[in-house]
Amino acid sequence: MNENKTTEFRNAHRKDKPLVLLNIWSVASARGLTQNKITLIPTGSYAMSNHYGYQDGENMPFAEIVDCIKQMNPETNYITADIESGYAENRTELVSNIESLINTSVVGINIEDKQPNIETLYSIEEQNERLLCIIEKRNAIKNDLFINVRTDMYFIGDIAENNQNEDVLTQTITRIKAYEKTGIDGIFIPGLKNKEHIKKIADETTLPINIMLDIKKDSITDYLNTGISRISFGPSIYMLYNESENTDLDAFYTSLLADLAQYEEQDLIELFRIK
């Protein structure tokens, strides 16, 4: 069953109709989303950590994350797990964590190429070895998993300057091409907002490109037809909820989805809504 779900999820990554992920921060927010007929449940590491009383940066115990996911009906819903850099000190722990997630029936993961709690990326060689371990475990278990690899070239340092830096663009493309050879399924580039850079990256890879927008500051319209196949909102939905005067989750999601309805009605985005 999970293999069929992951195939369906994989096929939903389309340049002409990007997949939009409404990142959740708790079991209750996941339930609120499904009550509004959205079955795609993407966890967000910062939002979940903050909500449950932990600092971001792999401080929330991995077992607690898995326990939360189990309460989100992963057998029915389409859950993607944000696991930062893997919550692991070595590849043995990394593979064990991946196995735990596969066994919960998640359809996908996001994993970073940034080392935990420091502004340093793994070398391409190190990250490829980590990715190959994950893919080997996925193949051994024979249960499909969408592996979305986050590269933080644009997200480290001054994001505005990075978006005008051709060297950052070149290094990002180099990393993507290397990661692509391992057999991953998607590439996530938080911080990337330069539409010309997005188009150049899209021309250089066959992988679906995932960008992160701010639910309050950014317009989806600006990024349609740039080559992206997936849009995340990171912690901005959680922050919007915390700023809201109405803390009723059903009302919050009803309002949020009403704002997205114009795109959905024009068949411009995919929300994994039950029709």
N, C-alpha and C positions, 0 to 999 in steps of 0.2 A: 504493500500500500504506500509506504513512504517513497519508494522509487517512483511510482506514478505521480505522487504529489510533487516531488522535486522536479520531475520532468515538466510538469505543468508550470511550476514556478520558473524554471529555467526558460521555458518558451515565452514567458510573459515579459521578458526583457527585450523590448522593441524600440528602435530609434524613432519610429513614427508614432509611438504611443507609450511613452516612458512609464515604468512602474513607479508608483509613489508610495513610500513607506512612512507611516505615521508612528514614529518611535514612541514606545511606551516606557513607563518608569516603575511599574508595580503590577502585582497580580490584579489589583482592583482596576487599574487603568486598562489593562489588557481585556478584562471582562467588560468594561465600559465600551471599548471599541467593538467587541464582538456583538454586544447588544445593539449596536448601530449597524449590524450586518456587514462588518469588515472582518474578514477571516485571516488577513495577513498581519501578523503580530511581530514587529521588529523590536527587540530589546535594545536599550541604549546604555552603555556602561556608566557614563557620567550621571545620567538621570537616575538610574537604579541605585547606584552607590549613594548618591546624595539623599534620595528618598529614604533609604533604609539605614541611614546614619553612618555612612562610611565616606572616607575621602576617595576621590577618583584615583585610578592608578593601580588597579588590581588589589585593592584593600578589602573589597567585599569578598568573603570566602567563596571559592568556586562552588563548593557543595551547596551553599545557600542559593546561588544563581540557578543551579540545576533544579533545586527544590522549587524555586519560583516558577521555572519553566514547566515543570510537571503539573503545576496548578493552573496552567493556561490552556489545558486541553490540546496538547501537541498532536494527539492522534487525529484530531479533527481540524484544527487550525494550522495555518502555515506560519511556523515560527522561525525567525532568523535570530541567532544568538551573537551578540557583540562580545567577543572574548578578548578585547584589547590585544596584547601581545601573546596571549595564550595561557596566562595564569600558571606558568610553569618555569621552573629553574633549569630544566634540561629537556631533552627530546623525549625521554621516557615519560615524564610527567605530561608533556604536551600531547603525546599519543593517547595516554590514559584519559585526559580531559576530552579529547575528540571522541573517543569511544563512548564516554559517558553521555555526550551530547547526541551522538548518533542513536544510542539506545533510548533516548527520550523522544525520538522521532522528529527532531527539528529538521527543517528542509535546507537550512543554510547557516553559515557562520560568516562573521567578519573578523579578519585577523590582520593586525598591523605589522608594518616593517620597522616600527620604532621600538627601541628597547624600553623596558618598563621604567617609568619615572625619571628618565633623563632625555635631554634633547638630542639624542643620537640615534641614527638609524642603524639597523643591522646591515652588514655588507650584503651585497647581492648574493654572494656565495653562501653566507650564513642563512639568509632568508630562504633561498632556494632549497637548502638542505632541510629546513623546517617544513617547507611546503611539501616536499617530496615525502617526508615522514607522514604527514597528514593524508596525502593522497594514497600512500601505501596502505594505511590503516583503513581508509574508506573502501579501497578495493578488496582488502582482506575480509572485511565484514560483509561486503557485497550489499551494502545499503547506501543508496545515493545520498549525496550531500553537495549543495552548492557552495563552493569555496570562493568567497569574495575577499580579495586581498587589498587591504588599505595601504597606500603609500603616502607618507607624510612629508614629501618634498615641499609642498606648498604650505603645509600646516606648521612648520617649525620656523621660528624667527618672525620676521615682519611679513605678514600675509599679503598686505597691499604691495610691498616691494617685490615679493615673490611672483606676484601675478604680472609684473612687468619685466621679469627677468628671463631672458631667453635661455640662460644656462640652466635655470630650474626646469624649464620646459624640456630641454635636451636630456637632462639627467632623469627626469620622470619617464620619458619615452624609453630610455635605456633600461630602466628598472622594469617597466611594463613588458618590454620585449623579452627580457630574461625570465620574468615570472610566468609569462604566457607559455614558455616552453615546458614548464613543469606539468601543465595540464589543469591549471586552475580555471575557474568559470567566469570570474568577473574582476574588475579593478575599481577600487573606491579611492577617490582623490579629494579628501576634504580640504577646504581652503581655496580650491580652484574656482575662480569666478570669471577669469578672462575668456570670453567666448571664442576669440581667435585661437587661443591656446587649446581650448576644448576641441575645436574643429581639427586642429593639427594632430592632436593625440588620437582622435577618432579615425583619422586617415592612416594612422600608423599601427593600429591594432584591430584584431577581429573580436576582442573581448568586449562585452557590454561595459559601458562606462557609467559609474555611479558618482554623482556629485552631492554635496551637502548644501542645502539652502537654509536660510533663516525664515521661519514661518511668518514673522512680522515684517521683515525688512526686504525680502526678495520676492519677485514675481516669477511664477512658473513660466509665464508667457515668454519672458526674456530668454529662456533656455531651451525652448522647444526648437527643433530643427537645427541643433548644434552638434548632433551625433551622440548625445547621451541616451541611455536606455533605462536609467534608474535615478530617482531623486529621494534622498533622505532628508530629514529635518533635524537630526541630531537631538540635542537637549532643548532646542528652542520651543518645542511644543510643551514640554514639562515646565519651562520657565513661563510660557504664556498662561498655562493653567494656574501656576502659583500666583501670578499677577491678577488673575481673574477674581472678580467679586463673587461670582457664582461658582462654588466648589462642587456642585452637582455634576458628576462625570457625564451622565447622560445628556444633560443640557449643554455641557462644554463640547462634547463630540458632535452633537446635533448642529451647533453653531459652526464648528470647524468644518464639518462636511458640507454645510450650506455654502461656505465660502469656496469650496473646491468643486461644487456642483457644475459651475459654468464649464469647467474643463472636461468634466466627466460627460456632460450632456453633448458636448461637441466631439466626443470620442477621442480626446487628445491625451488622456492619461488612463492608467489602469490602477484601480484601488483594491482589487480582489473583493468586491462587494457581492454579497449574495443577492441575486436579482429577485 
